[in-house]
Amino acid sequence: MSKFNVLQHELVPEHHLISKEEEDKVLKELEITRDLLPKISRSDPAIKALEEIHGPLESGRIIKIIRKSPTTGYSVYYRVIADEVFK
């Protein structure tokens, strides 16, 4: 029996780990610091699936999320991996 990959489900938006260079570019373009980005929990199923692809991901890495939108076509969001989202 094969393991289910949540990233392949039609209702889950695309999640991509971006390179360290692209992280700097995104932060500069958005004119914000890493700590101002919304958080995504290390225990999120999408992060666990990305870890199966890329290996262990450290806290502070930025994930690019691409959602299909009926009004704009596609919307891009960024989240930073955090050990604890709710404190």
Order of alpha helices (4+ residues) and beta strands (2+ residues): beta-alpha-beta-alpha-beta-beta
